[in-house]
Amino acid sequence: MATTFISTNSISTTLRISAMKSQAALSRATQEATTGRNADVGLSLGALTGRDVVLRSELLNVDKLVDTNGLVAGRLDTAQQRVDELIDAAKSFQKDLLAARNSADGGSIIAQSAGANLQGLISTLNVTMDGQYLFGGINTATTPMADYAAGSSSKTAIDAAFATTFGFAQNSASVSGIGATDMQSFLDTQFSAEFADPAWGANWSTATDQVMRSRISTTQTIDSSASANEPAFRKLAKAYTMLSDLGTQNLNPAAFQTVVDAAIGEIGEAINDLANVGAKIGTAQEQTSGATDRLKVQGDLITDQIDAMEKVDPTEASVRVTNLNNQLEMSLALTSRIQQLSILNYI
């Protein structure tokens, strides 16, 4: 007769193995009671594990799109705000122009205001968010607009065009002798050419006409930025430059009124064009918001499906934890007692 299965060592070993299994089961049950999900999804779902993995992947993609849409919405909000500010500034300046048109010292007053507005326009078009230039088109890593200052390509080109046409610089006293017809001709030809291609791209802007596109859902993409090359921005730059740097302080009344009238026309068109830019941005904002709402609903539906597959009853898991704790304590107590048994106690 074999004594292997009735020896104290065999019984003790069996109880230790049972205790180890109970500890492993207790660990899983504790995790499930805490998280409310299966500790081992693959073991619990079996053949349905593949479906669970697919749903998890879909949920990850949805969450990524929602996060990306948050960044896109932030860029669009900032761009829209800046366009609105440009519209307000242009409207206010337009009123100042009408008041200064027939003023004796209107040229000096309006030149300073126009210069400030030009710098404000350049600063607005150079706005960044998260290290990207919002009005750079797809060229988001480079400053879209160059400063208009002494030595800059834009000012150098304007100075050269003026000197070539009239034979003297804008700050010359001879500016007062420029006739209204000659000034109008200059504005329509050499000056206007500086705000059209290729001069605009060479001297003013490094932005691309093509703007950034962003995917806001699995099936939808939108234009998520604007370009400094938009006609609205060119017209504003043109109007502000002609009033700030064509010697308006010294122009005779007829030539000055010619410049003011041209600027009023450019600003009026720019305001309308800016409204169109704002409308495009607003449409993109609405599309992004709608796509985000739909993605969140889709994410909730996927989450519900995942929960239905992975979730466990926390109450049942807590009962298992209690039962396993009791079993483990009993196994440990029995193991301790058996280890204390010795034949020497009965001799």
Secondary structure, DSSP 8 states (H G I E B T S, - for coil): ---GGGSHHHHHHHHHHHHHHHHHHHHHHHHHHHHSB-SSHHHHHGGGHHHHHHHHHHHHHHHHHHHHHHHHHHHHHHHHHHHHHHHHHHHHHHHHHHHHTT-TTHHHHHHHHHHHHHHHHHHHHT-EETTEETTBTT-TTS-SB---STT-HHHHHHHHHHHHHHSS-TTSGGGGG--HHHHHHHIIIIIHHTTSTTHIIIIIB---SS--EEE-SSS-EEE---BTTSHHHHHHHHHHHHHHSS-TTT--HHHHHHHHHHHHHHHHHHHHHHHHHHHHHHHHHHHHHHHHHHHHHHHHHHHHHHHHHHB--HHHHHHHHHHHHHHHHHHHHHHHHHHH--GGGG-
